[in-house]
């Protein structure tokens, strides 16, 4: 049985791989990748050896920095970023939650000044283990209103 690429290789750019199935379009929109004027290939519900199904995003002509890659950790903690040059992987990042996040999400607090003033949203991020369940709990605290929210609430807003 021959191996076949399901999504065409790119010469130069960034590949976001191992995105949880169904999250590819959400990441594309949240990071405003579609407005960059670059050729983008999105594969959805592709087979994955480790995750069953996965999404993949390939952005030609755009190299992600490590900081940009870590912003994706909120959506896709198991994703990897591959920086491609001349069809070869020249750098690879795994996801890590950033300490802060600026200008990506809106504050869910309807009274927060960041919604009506000309400032970029800014969150401090903490990752703690729940004493009850032992699960990882990501909290995001707004710099302006100082309210804390679960990751799920902020990402959904």
DSSP file (Angstrom, degrees, kcal/mol; ACC not computed):
  #  RESIDUE AA STRUCTURE BP1 BP2  ACC     N-H-->O    O-->H-N    N-H-->O    O-->H-N    TCO  KAPPA ALPHA  PHI   PSI    X-CA   Y-CA   Z-CA
    1    1 A X              0   0    0      0, 0.0     2,-0.3     0, 0.0     0, 0.0   0.000 360.0 360.0 360.0 128.4    0.0    0.0    0.0
    2    2 A X        -     0   0    0      1,-0.0     2,-0.3     0, 0.0     0, 0.0  -0.625 360.0-118.5 -90.9 145.9    1.5    3.3   -1.0
    3    3 A X        -     0   0    0     -2,-0.3     2,-0.4     2,-0.0    -1,-0.0  -0.634  32.2-167.2 -78.7 136.9    1.5    6.4    1.2
    4    4 A X        -     0   0    0     -2,-0.3     2,-0.3     0, 0.0     3,-0.0  -0.993  21.7-124.3-130.7 130.0   -0.4    9.3   -0.4
    5    5 A X        -     0   0    0     -2,-0.4     3,-0.1     1,-0.2     4,-0.0  -0.556  17.2-166.9 -68.4 129.4   -0.4   13.0    0.7
    6    6 A X  S    S+     0   0    0     -2,-0.3     2,-0.4     1,-0.2    -1,-0.2   0.688  79.7  40.0 -90.5 -19.7   -4.0   14.1    1.4
    7    7 A X  S    S-     0   0    0     36,-0.1    -1,-0.2    -3,-0.0    36,-0.1  -0.998  99.7-106.4-130.2 127.7   -3.0   17.7    1.5
    8    8 A X        -     0   0    0     -2,-0.4    33,-0.1    -3,-0.1    -2,-0.1  -0.122  34.9-111.4 -55.4 142.0   -0.4   19.1   -0.9
    9    9 A X        -     0   0    0      1,-0.0     2,-0.3    -4,-0.0    -1,-0.1  -0.350  29.0-137.0 -69.3 153.9    3.1   19.9    0.4
   10   10 A X        -     0   0    0      1,-0.1    77,-0.2    77,-0.1     3,-0.1  -0.874   6.0-143.8-114.9 151.0    4.1   23.6    0.6
   11   11 A X  S    S+     0   0    0     -2,-0.3    76,-2.3     1,-0.3    75,-0.7   0.913  84.6   1.7 -77.1 -44.5    7.5   25.1   -0.5
   12   12 A X  E    S+A   85   0A   0     73,-0.2    49,-2.7    74,-0.2     2,-0.3  -0.994  98.7  57.2-147.4 137.1    7.7   27.7    2.3
   13   13 A X  E    S-AB  84  60A   0     71,-2.2    71,-3.3    -2,-0.3     2,-0.4  -0.998  77.1 -47.6 147.8-149.1    5.5   28.6    5.2
   14   14 A X  E     -AB  83  59A   0     45,-2.4    45,-3.1    -2,-0.3     2,-0.5  -0.978  31.1-159.8-131.8 137.7    3.9   27.1    8.2
   15   15 A X  E     -AB  82  58A   0     67,-2.8    67,-3.0    -2,-0.4     2,-0.7  -0.978   4.9-160.1-116.2 123.9    2.0   23.9    8.8
   16   16 A X  E     -AB  81  57A   0     41,-3.3    41,-2.2    -2,-0.5     3,-0.3  -0.916  26.7-179.6-101.3 110.3   -0.2   23.6   11.9
   17   17 A X  E     +A   80   0A   0     63,-2.8    63,-2.4    -2,-0.7    39,-0.1  -0.692  48.6  31.6-114.3 161.6   -0.7   19.8   12.4
   18   18 A X  E    S+     0   0A   0     37,-0.2     2,-0.3    -2,-0.2    -1,-0.2   0.826  70.4 164.4  62.8  35.8   -2.5   17.6   14.8
   19   19 A X  E     - B   0  55A   0     36,-1.9    36,-2.8    -3,-0.3    -1,-0.2  -0.659  49.7 -98.5 -76.6 135.5   -5.4   20.1   15.4
   20   20 A X  E >   - B   0  54A   0     -2,-0.3     3,-2.2    34,-0.2     4,-0.3  -0.306  53.1 -89.5 -54.7 137.6   -8.4   18.4   17.0
   21   21 A X  T 3  S+     0   0    0     32,-0.7    -1,-0.1     1,-0.3    23,-0.1  -0.209 113.8  21.8 -52.4 132.5  -10.9   17.6   14.4
   22   22 A X  T 3  S+     0   0    0     -3,-0.1     4,-0.3    32,-0.0    -1,-0.3   0.314 101.8  89.0  92.5  -7.0  -13.4   20.4   13.8
   23   23 A X    <>  +     0   0    0     -3,-2.2     4,-2.3     1,-0.1     5,-0.2   0.567  60.1  88.0 -97.7 -10.2  -11.1   23.2   15.2
   24   24 A X  H  > S+     0   0    0     -4,-0.3     4,-2.4     1,-0.2     5,-0.1   0.911  90.9  43.3 -57.8 -49.4   -9.3   24.1   12.0
   25   25 A X  H  > S+     0   0    0      1,-0.2     4,-2.4     2,-0.2     5,-0.2   0.891 112.2  54.6 -65.8 -39.4  -11.7   26.7   10.7
   26   26 A X  H  > S+     0   0    0     -4,-0.3     4,-2.7     2,-0.2    -1,-0.2   0.915 110.8  45.3 -60.5 -43.7  -12.1   28.2   14.2
   27   27 A X  H  X S+     0   0    0     -4,-2.3     4,-2.3     2,-0.2     6,-0.3   0.916 110.3  54.8 -65.5 -43.8   -8.3   28.7   14.5
   28   28 A X  H  <>S+     0   0    0     -4,-2.4     5,-2.1    -5,-0.2     6,-0.7   0.918 115.2  38.8 -55.2 -47.0   -8.1   30.1   10.9
   29   29 A X  H ><5S+     0   0    0     -4,-2.4     3,-1.2     3,-0.2    -2,-0.2   0.908 113.8  53.3 -72.5 -43.2  -10.7   32.8   11.8
   30   30 A X  H 3<5S+     0   0    0     -4,-2.7    -2,-0.2     1,-0.3    -1,-0.2   0.858 114.4  41.6 -64.5 -35.4   -9.5   33.5   15.3
   31   31 A X  T 3<5S-     0   0    0     -4,-2.3    -1,-0.3    -5,-0.2    -2,-0.2   0.361 107.6-126.7 -92.7   5.5   -5.9   34.2   14.2
   32   32 A X  T X 5 +     0   0    0     -3,-1.2     3,-0.7    -5,-0.1    -3,-0.2   0.827  58.3 148.5  55.7  36.1   -7.2   36.1   11.1
   33   33 A X  G > < +     0   0    0     -5,-2.1     3,-1.4    -6,-0.3     5,-0.4   0.827  62.1  62.4 -69.9 -30.8   -5.1   33.9    8.8
   34   34 A X  G >  S+     0   0    0     -6,-0.7     3,-0.5     1,-0.3    -1,-0.2   0.726  99.8  54.7 -69.2 -19.8   -7.6   34.2    6.0
   35   35 A X  G <  S+     0   0    0     -3,-0.7    -1,-0.3     1,-0.2    -2,-0.2   0.402  83.5  87.1 -93.1   3.3   -7.1   37.9    5.7
   36   36 A X  G <  S-     0   0    0     -3,-1.4    -1,-0.2    -4,-0.1    -2,-0.1   0.586  94.8-125.4 -80.1  -9.6   -3.3   37.7    5.3
   37   37 A X    <   +     0   0    0     -3,-0.5     2,-0.3     1,-0.3    -3,-0.1   0.662  68.0 127.5  75.2  15.0   -3.6   37.3    1.5
   38   38 A X  S    S-     0   0    0     -5,-0.4     2,-0.4     1,-0.0    -1,-0.3  -0.698  70.8 -97.3-102.3 156.0   -1.6   34.1    1.6
   39   39 A X        -     0   0    0     -2,-0.3    21,-2.8    21,-0.2     2,-0.4  -0.594  46.5-170.2 -72.7 128.5   -2.5   30.8    0.0
   40   40 A X  E     -C   59   0A   0     -2,-0.4     2,-0.5    19,-0.2    19,-0.2  -0.973  13.5-164.3-126.2 134.3   -4.0   28.6    2.8
   41   41 A X  E     -C   58   0A   0     17,-2.6    17,-2.9    -2,-0.4     2,-0.5  -0.977   7.6-168.5-117.0 129.4   -4.9   24.9    2.6
   42   42 A X  E     -C   57   0A   0     -2,-0.5     2,-0.5    15,-0.2    15,-0.2  -0.975   3.4-168.5-119.8 126.8   -7.2   23.4    5.3
   43   43 A X  E     -C   56   0A   0     13,-2.9    13,-2.5    -2,-0.5     2,-0.4  -0.958  11.1-165.3-111.2 130.5   -7.7   19.7    5.7
   44   44 A X  E     +     0   0A   0     -2,-0.5    11,-0.2    11,-0.2   -23,-0.1  -0.919  62.4   3.1-121.0 143.9  -10.5   18.6    8.0
   45   45 A X  E    S+     0   0A   0     -2,-0.4     2,-0.2     1,-0.2    10,-0.2   0.872  81.4 166.3  54.8  43.4  -11.3   15.3    9.6
   46   46 A X  E     -C   54   0A   0      8,-3.1     8,-2.2    -3,-0.2    -1,-0.2  -0.573  44.7 -92.8 -84.2 151.3   -8.1   13.7    8.2
   47   47 A X  E     -C   53   0A   0      6,-0.2     2,-0.4    -2,-0.2     6,-0.2  -0.391  43.1-170.2 -66.2 141.3   -7.0   10.3    9.6
   48   48 A X  E  >  -C   52   0A   0      4,-2.2     4,-1.3     1,-0.1    -1,-0.0  -1.000  23.6-145.4-133.5 133.4   -4.5   10.5   12.4
   49   49 A X  T  4 S+     0   0    0     -2,-0.4    -1,-0.1     1,-0.2     4,-0.0   0.882 102.0  30.4 -63.2 -38.2   -2.6    7.6   13.9
   50   50 A X  T  4 S+     0   0    0      1,-0.1    -1,-0.2     2,-0.0     3,-0.1   0.737 129.9  31.6 -95.3 -24.8   -2.7    9.0   17.4
   51   51 A X  T  4 S-     0   0    0      1,-0.1     2,-2.1   -31,-0.0   -30,-0.2   0.322  90.4-127.3-120.6   7.5   -6.0   11.0   17.5
   52   52 A X  E  < S+ C   0  48A   0     -4,-1.3    -4,-2.2     2,-0.0     2,-0.3  -0.517  89.0  17.0  79.7 -76.0   -8.4    9.2   15.2
   53   53 A X  E    S+ C   0  47A   0     -2,-2.1   -32,-0.7    -6,-0.2     2,-0.3  -0.937  72.2 174.4-127.7 153.1   -9.2   12.3   13.2
   54   54 A X  E     -BC  20  46A   0     -8,-2.2    -8,-3.1    -2,-0.3     2,-0.3  -0.959  23.6-130.7-148.5 163.7   -7.4   15.7   12.9
   55   55 A X  E     -B   19   0A   0    -36,-2.8   -36,-1.9    -2,-0.3     2,-0.3  -0.800  20.8-163.6-109.9 160.9   -7.4   19.0   11.1
   56   56 A X  E     - C   0  43A   0    -13,-2.5   -13,-2.9    -2,-0.3     2,-0.4  -0.995   5.8-161.4-144.9 142.8   -4.4   20.6    9.4
   57   57 A X  E     -BC  16  42A   0    -41,-2.2   -41,-3.3    -2,-0.3     2,-0.5  -0.995   3.4-168.6-126.9 130.4   -3.7   24.1    8.2
   58   58 A X  E     -BC  15  41A   0    -17,-2.9   -17,-2.6    -2,-0.4     2,-0.6  -0.982   2.1-170.5-119.5 124.2   -1.0   25.0    5.8
   59   59 A X  E >   -BC  14  40A   0    -45,-3.1   -45,-2.4    -2,-0.5     3,-0.8  -0.951  14.4-146.1-116.6 113.2   -0.1   28.7    5.3
   60   60 A X  E 3  S+B   13   0A   0    -21,-2.8   -47,-0.3    -2,-0.6   -21,-0.2  -0.552  76.7  10.1 -80.8 142.1    2.2   29.5    2.4
   61   61 A X  T 3  S+     0   0    0    -49,-2.7     2,-0.4    -2,-0.2   -48,-0.2   0.634 103.6 101.5  73.0  14.9    4.7   32.3    2.6
   62   62 A X    <   -     0   0    0     -3,-0.8     2,-0.6   -50,-0.2    -3,-0.2  -0.959  54.1-159.8-136.8 116.6    4.2   32.9    6.3
   63   63 A X        -     0   0    0     -2,-0.4     2,-0.2   -50,-0.1   -49,-0.1  -0.852  16.7-139.7 -97.6 120.9    6.5   31.7    9.0
   64   64 A X        -     0   0    0     -2,-0.6     2,-0.2    18,-0.1   -51,-0.0  -0.529  12.3-135.0 -77.0 143.2    5.0   31.5   12.5
   65   65 A X     >  -     0   0    0     -2,-0.2     4,-2.1     1,-0.1     5,-0.1  -0.484  27.1-107.4 -86.3 167.5    7.1   32.6   15.5
   66   66 A X  H  > S+     0   0    0      1,-0.2     4,-1.9     2,-0.2     5,-0.1   0.877 121.1  54.5 -63.9 -37.0    7.2   30.5   18.6
   67   67 A X  H  > S+     0   0    0      2,-0.2     4,-1.0     1,-0.2    -1,-0.2   0.917 108.4  48.3 -62.4 -43.5    5.1   33.1   20.4
   68   68 A X  H >> S+     0   0    0      1,-0.2     4,-0.6     2,-0.2     3,-0.5   0.894 109.4  54.2 -63.1 -38.9    2.4   32.9   17.7
   69   69 A X  H >< S+     0   0    0     -4,-2.1     3,-1.2     1,-0.2     4,-0.3   0.894 103.0  55.7 -61.7 -40.3    2.5   29.1   18.0
   70   70 A X  H >< S+     0   0    0     -4,-1.9     3,-1.3     1,-0.3    28,-0.5   0.756  94.2  67.9 -68.9 -23.1    1.9   29.2   21.7
   71   71 A X  H X< S+     0   0    0     -4,-1.0     3,-1.0    -3,-0.5     4,-0.3   0.814  93.4  61.5 -61.7 -28.5   -1.3   31.2   21.2
   72   72 A X  G XX S+     0   0    0     -3,-1.2     4,-3.2    -4,-0.6     3,-1.2   0.663  79.0  86.3 -72.0 -15.7   -2.8   28.1   19.6
   73   73 A X  G <4 S+     0   0    0     -3,-1.3     4,-0.3    23,-0.3    -1,-0.2   0.777  81.7  60.4 -59.6 -26.5   -2.4   26.1   22.8
   74   74 A X  G <4 S+     0   0    0     -3,-1.0    -1,-0.3    -4,-0.3     3,-0.2   0.849 117.8  29.1 -68.6 -33.0   -5.8   27.3   24.0
   75   75 A X  T <4 S+     0   0    0     -3,-1.2     2,-0.3    -4,-0.3    -2,-0.2   0.840 138.4  17.5 -91.1 -40.1   -7.5   25.7   20.9
   76   76 A X    ><  +     0   0    0     -4,-3.2     3,-2.0     1,-0.1    -1,-0.2  -0.647  59.1 173.5-140.9  75.8   -5.2   22.8   20.2
   77   77 A X  T 3  S+     0   0    0     -4,-0.3    18,-0.3     1,-0.3    -1,-0.1   0.738  85.7  48.1 -61.8 -22.2   -2.8   21.9   23.1
   78   78 A X  T 3  S+     0   0    0    -60,-0.2    -1,-0.3    16,-0.1    -5,-0.1   0.389  88.8 114.1 -97.9   4.3   -1.6   18.8   21.2
   79   79 A X    <   -     0   0    0     -3,-2.0    16,-1.0    -7,-0.1     2,-0.4  -0.282  52.6-148.6 -71.8 159.0   -1.0   20.6   17.9
   80   80 A X  E     -AD  17  94A   0    -63,-2.4   -63,-2.8    14,-0.2     2,-0.5  -0.959   4.3-142.2-126.2 149.7    2.5   21.1   16.4
   81   81 A X  E     -AD  16  93A   0     12,-2.6    12,-2.6    -2,-0.4     2,-0.5  -0.954  14.6-168.0-111.0 124.6    3.8   23.9   14.3
   82   82 A X  E     -AD  15  92A   0    -67,-3.0   -67,-2.8    -2,-0.5     2,-0.5  -0.965   9.8-151.6-113.8 121.1    6.2   23.0   11.5
   83   83 A X  E     -AD  14  91A   0      8,-3.0     7,-3.0    -2,-0.5     8,-1.2  -0.826  19.6-156.3 -92.2 125.8    8.1   25.8    9.8
   84   84 A X  E     +AD  13  89A   0    -71,-3.3   -71,-2.2    -2,-0.5     2,-0.4  -0.852  20.4 172.2-111.2 135.3    8.8   24.8    6.2
   85   85 A X  E >  S-AD  12  88A   0      3,-2.6     3,-1.6    -2,-0.4   -73,-0.2  -0.968  77.7  -7.5-140.2 126.9   11.5   26.1    3.8
   86   86 A X  T 3  S-     0   0    0    -75,-0.7   -74,-0.2    -2,-0.4   -75,-0.1   0.905 129.2 -57.8  52.9  46.6   12.2   24.5    0.4
   87   87 A X  T 3  S+     0   0    0    -76,-2.3     2,-0.3   -77,-0.2    -1,-0.3   0.508 117.5 109.4  66.4   8.4    9.7   21.7    1.3
   88   88 A X  E <  S-D   85   0A   0     -3,-1.6    -3,-2.6   -77,-0.4     2,-0.6  -0.883  76.2-114.2-115.2 145.8   11.7   20.7    4.4
   89   89 A X  E     +D   84   0A   0     -2,-0.3    -5,-0.2    -5,-0.2     3,-0.1  -0.679  37.0 170.8 -74.7 117.5   10.8   21.2    8.1
   90   90 A X  E     +     0   0A   0     -7,-3.0     2,-0.3    -2,-0.6    -1,-0.2   0.584  66.3  15.4-105.1 -14.8   13.4   23.7    9.4
   91   91 A X  E     -D   83   0A   0     -8,-1.2    -8,-3.0     2,-0.0     2,-0.4  -0.976  62.0-165.3-156.8 146.9   11.8   24.3   12.8
   92   92 A X  E     -D   82   0A   0     -2,-0.3     2,-0.4   -10,-0.2   -10,-0.2  -0.997   4.6-170.0-139.4 131.4    9.1   22.5   14.9
   93   93 A X  E     -D   81   0A   0    -12,-2.6   -12,-2.6    -2,-0.4     2,-0.3  -0.944   9.3-153.5-119.6 141.0    7.2   23.8   17.9
   94   94 A X  E     -D   80   0A   0     -2,-0.4   -14,-0.2   -14,-0.2     2,-0.1  -0.787  40.1 -89.7-102.7 159.8    5.0   21.9   20.3
   95   95 A X        +     0   0    0    -16,-1.0     2,-0.3   -18,-0.3   -25,-0.1  -0.412  44.7 171.1 -75.9 140.0    2.3   23.9   22.1
   96   96 A X        -     0   0    0     -2,-0.1   -23,-0.3   -27,-0.0     2,-0.2  -0.983  39.9-108.1-140.1 137.6    2.8   25.6   25.5
   97   97 A X        -     0   0    0     -2,-0.3   -26,-0.1   -24,-0.1   -27,-0.1  -0.456  37.3-127.9 -63.3 132.7    0.4   27.9   27.1
   98   98 A X        -     0   0    0    -28,-0.5     3,-0.1    -2,-0.2    -1,-0.1  -0.383   8.5-127.7 -75.1 162.2    1.7   31.5   27.0
   99   99 A X  S    S+     0   0    0      1,-0.2    26,-3.1    25,-0.1     2,-0.3   0.813  93.1  16.3 -76.3 -31.7    1.8   33.5   30.2
  100  100 A X  E     -E  124   0B   0     24,-0.2     2,-0.4    40,-0.0    24,-0.2  -0.931  64.2-157.5-138.0 160.9   -0.1   36.4   28.5
  101  101 A X  E     -E  123   0B   0     22,-2.1    22,-2.6    -2,-0.3     2,-0.4  -0.972  11.4-166.8-143.8 125.4   -2.2   36.8   25.4
  102  102 A X  E     -E  122   0B   0     -2,-0.4    20,-0.2    20,-0.2    19,-0.1  -0.948  62.9  -9.0-122.2 130.9   -2.9   40.1   23.7
  103  103 A X  S    S+     0   0    0     18,-2.7    -1,-0.1    -2,-0.4    19,-0.1   0.599 100.7  97.6  72.3  14.2   -5.4   41.0   21.0
  104  104 A X  S    S+     0   0    0      1,-0.2     2,-0.3    17,-0.2    -1,-0.1   0.840  82.8  29.0-100.7 -42.8   -6.7   37.5   20.3
  105  105 A X  S    S-     0   0    0     -4,-0.1     2,-0.3    16,-0.0    -2,-0.2  -0.843  73.9-123.4-119.4 154.3   -9.9   37.2   22.4
  106  106 A X        -     0   0    0     -2,-0.3     2,-0.3    48,-0.3    51,-0.2  -0.691  37.0-103.7 -89.5 149.7  -12.5   39.7   23.6
  107  107 A X        -     0   0    0     -2,-0.3     5,-0.1     1,-0.1    -1,-0.0  -0.576  21.3-143.2 -71.5 131.9  -13.2   40.0   27.4
  108  108 A X  S    S+     0   0    0     -2,-0.3     2,-0.7     3,-0.1    -1,-0.1   0.656  75.5 100.4 -70.7 -14.6  -16.5   38.2   28.2
  109  109 A X    >   -     0   0    0      1,-0.2     3,-1.9    38,-0.1     6,-0.2  -0.626  64.3-155.8 -75.1 112.2  -17.2   40.9   30.8
  110  110 A X  T 3  S+     0   0    0     -2,-0.7    -1,-0.2     1,-0.3    -2,-0.0   0.665  92.3  54.5 -65.7 -15.4  -19.7   43.3   29.1
  111  111 A X  T 3  S+     0   0    0      4,-0.0    -1,-0.3     3,-0.0     2,-0.1   0.402  80.3 120.0 -95.3   1.5  -18.6   46.1   31.4
  112  112 A X    X   -     0   0    0     -3,-1.9     3,-1.5     1,-0.1     4,-0.4  -0.443  64.9-136.9 -71.1 137.2  -14.9   45.8   30.6
  113  113 A X  G >> S+     0   0    0      1,-0.3     4,-2.2     2,-0.2     3,-1.0   0.740  97.5  75.0 -65.9 -22.0  -13.3   48.9   29.1
  114  114 A X  G 34 S+     0   0    0      1,-0.2     5,-0.3     2,-0.2    -1,-0.3   0.706  90.4  58.5 -65.4 -16.8  -11.5   46.8   26.6
  115  115 A X  G <4 S+     0   0    0     -3,-1.5    -1,-0.2    -6,-0.2    -2,-0.2   0.766 120.0  23.7 -81.6 -25.4  -14.8   46.4   24.7
  116  116 A X  T <4 S+     0   0    0     -3,-1.0     2,-0.3    -4,-0.4    -2,-0.2   0.515 109.6  75.4-119.5  -8.7  -15.4   50.1   24.1
  117  117 A X  S  < S-     0   0    0     -4,-2.2     2,-2.4     2,-0.1     0, 0.0  -0.714  90.5-103.9-105.1 157.0  -11.9   51.7   24.3
  118  118 A X  S    S+     0   0    0     -2,-0.3     2,-0.3     2,-0.0    -4,-0.1  -0.344  81.9 113.2 -79.2  62.8   -9.2   51.6   21.7
  119  119 A X        -     0   0    0     -2,-2.4     2,-0.3    -5,-0.3    -2,-0.1  -0.951  68.6-114.6-128.9 150.9   -7.1   49.1   23.5
  120  120 A X        -     0   0    0     -2,-0.3    -5,-0.1     1,-0.1   -14,-0.1  -0.620  40.2-103.9 -80.5 142.6   -6.2   45.5   22.6
  121  121 A X        -     0   0    0     -2,-0.3   -18,-2.7   -16,-0.1     2,-0.3  -0.302  39.7-167.0 -61.2 152.3   -7.5   42.8   24.9
  122  122 A X  E     -E  102   0B   0    -20,-0.2    21,-2.7   -19,-0.1     2,-0.4  -0.959   6.5-175.2-149.2 124.9   -4.9   41.4   27.3
  123  123 A X  E     -EF 101 142B   0    -22,-2.6   -22,-2.1    -2,-0.3     2,-0.5  -0.952  20.2-143.0-124.3 142.1   -5.2   38.3   29.5
  124  124 A X  E     -EF 100 141B   0     17,-2.8    17,-2.8    -2,-0.4     2,-0.4  -0.872  28.1-148.3 -93.9 134.3   -2.9   36.8   32.1
  125  125 A X  E     + F   0 140B   0    -26,-3.1     2,-0.4    -2,-0.5    15,-0.2  -0.891  18.1 179.9-114.2 133.7   -3.0   33.0   31.8
  126  126 A X  E     - F   0 139B   0     13,-2.6    13,-2.7    -2,-0.4     2,-0.5  -0.976  12.4-158.6-129.7 147.1   -2.6   30.5   34.6
  127  127 A X  E     + F   0 138B   0     -2,-0.4     2,-0.3    11,-0.2    11,-0.2  -0.965  22.0 168.0-127.3 112.7   -2.7   26.7   34.4
  128  128 A X  E     - F   0 137B   0      9,-2.6     9,-3.9    -2,-0.5     2,-0.5  -0.843  35.3-115.1-124.2 159.7   -3.5   24.9   37.6
  129  129 A X  E     - F   0 136B   0     -2,-0.3     7,-0.2     7,-0.2     2,-0.2  -0.836  33.7-119.4 -96.2 128.5   -4.4   21.4   38.6
  130  130 A X     >  -     0   0    0      5,-3.4     4,-1.9    -2,-0.5    -1,-0.0  -0.466  11.6-147.8 -66.9 130.0   -7.9   20.9   40.0
  131  131 A X  T  4 S+     0   0    0     -2,-0.2    -1,-0.2     2,-0.2    -2,-0.0   0.832  96.2  47.9 -66.4 -31.9   -7.7   19.5   43.6
  132  132 A X  T  4 S+     0   0    0      1,-0.1    -1,-0.2     3,-0.1    -2,-0.0   0.953 129.8  13.7 -75.6 -51.6  -11.0   17.6   43.0
  133  133 A X  T  4 S-     0   0    0      2,-0.1    -2,-0.2     0, 0.0    -1,-0.1   0.664  88.1-127.9-103.3 -18.4  -10.5   16.0   39.6
  134  134 A X     <  +     0   0    0     -4,-1.9    -3,-0.1     1,-0.3     2,-0.1   0.468  64.4 136.4  81.0   0.3   -6.7   16.3   39.0
  135  135 A X        -     0   0    0     -6,-0.1    -5,-3.4     1,-0.1     2,-0.3  -0.415  63.8-101.6 -79.4 156.9   -7.5   17.8   35.6
  136  136 A X  E     -F  129   0B   0     -7,-0.2     2,-0.5    -2,-0.1    -7,-0.2  -0.636  35.5-162.0 -77.0 132.2   -5.7   20.9   34.3
  137  137 A X  E     -F  128   0B   0     -9,-3.9    -9,-2.6    -2,-0.3     2,-0.6  -0.970   2.7-156.0-121.8 118.0   -7.7   24.1   34.6
  138  138 A X  E     -F  127   0B   0     -2,-0.5    13,-1.9   -11,-0.2     2,-0.4  -0.828  12.3-172.3 -96.6 124.5   -6.8   27.1   32.5
  139  139 A X  E     -FG 126 150B   0    -13,-2.7   -13,-2.6    -2,-0.6     2,-0.4  -0.905   8.4-158.6-115.1 144.9   -7.9   30.5   33.8
  140  140 A X  E     -FG 125 149B   0      9,-3.1     9,-2.4    -2,-0.4     2,-0.5  -0.988   4.4-162.3-126.3 124.5   -7.6   33.8   32.0
  141  141 A X  E     -FG 124 148B   0    -17,-2.8   -17,-2.8    -2,-0.4     7,-0.2  -0.925  19.7-127.8-111.8 125.2   -7.6   37.1   33.9
  142  142 A X  E  >  -F  123   0B   0      5,-2.4     4,-1.2    -2,-0.5   -19,-0.2  -0.477   7.3-144.3 -70.5 133.5   -8.3   40.3   32.1
  143  143 A X  T  4 S+     0   0    0    -21,-2.7    -1,-0.1    -2,-0.2   -20,-0.1   0.818  96.1  42.7 -64.7 -32.0   -5.7   43.0   32.6
  144  144 A X  T  4 S+     0   0    0    -22,-0.4    -1,-0.1     1,-0.1   -21,-0.1   0.929 128.0  21.6 -88.8 -49.6   -8.4   45.8   32.5
  145  145 A X  T  4 S-     0   0    0      2,-0.1    -2,-0.1   -36,-0.0    -1,-0.1   0.598  91.3-138.6 -96.0 -11.1  -11.3   44.5   34.6
  146  146 A X     <  +     0   0    0     -4,-1.2     2,-0.3     1,-0.2    -3,-0.1   0.632  52.2 142.5  63.8  17.6   -9.3   42.0   36.5
  147  147 A X        -     0   0    0    -38,-0.0    -5,-2.4    -6,-0.0     2,-0.4  -0.657  44.2-136.1 -86.4 145.8  -12.0   39.4   36.3
  148  148 A X  E     -G  141   0B   0     -2,-0.3     2,-0.3    -7,-0.2    -7,-0.2  -0.811  23.5-180.0-103.9 144.2  -11.0   35.7   35.8
  149  149 A X  E     -G  140   0B   0     -9,-2.4    -9,-3.1    -2,-0.4     2,-0.1  -0.954  31.9-103.8-137.8 153.9  -12.6   33.4   33.4
  150  150 A X  E  >  -G  139   0B   0     -2,-0.3     4,-1.8   -11,-0.2     3,-0.3  -0.443  37.2-112.9 -71.4 155.7  -12.2   29.8   32.4
  151  151 A X  H  > S+     0   0    0    -13,-1.9     4,-2.8     1,-0.2     5,-0.3   0.892 116.8  57.2 -54.6 -41.8  -10.6   29.2   29.0
  152  152 A X  H  > S+     0   0    0    -14,-0.2     4,-1.7     1,-0.2    -1,-0.2   0.874 105.3  49.7 -62.0 -38.8  -13.8   27.8   27.6
  153  153 A X  H  > S+     0   0    0     -3,-0.3     4,-0.9     2,-0.2    -1,-0.2   0.921 114.5  44.0 -66.8 -44.1  -15.7   31.0   28.4
  154  154 A X  H >< S+     0   0    0     -4,-1.8     3,-0.7     1,-0.2   -48,-0.3   0.927 113.3  49.8 -68.4 -45.1  -13.1   33.3   26.8
  155  155 A X  H 3< S+     0   0    0     -4,-2.8    -1,-0.2     1,-0.2    -2,-0.2   0.848 111.5  50.1 -63.3 -34.0  -12.7   31.2   23.7
  156  156 A X  H 3<        0   0    0     -4,-1.7    -1,-0.2    -5,-0.3    -2,-0.2   0.682 360.0 360.0 -77.6 -18.0  -16.5   31.0   23.2
  157  157 A X    <<        0   0    0     -4,-0.9    -1,-0.2    -3,-0.7    -2,-0.2   0.499 360.0 360.0 -78.0 360.0  -16.9   34.8   23.5
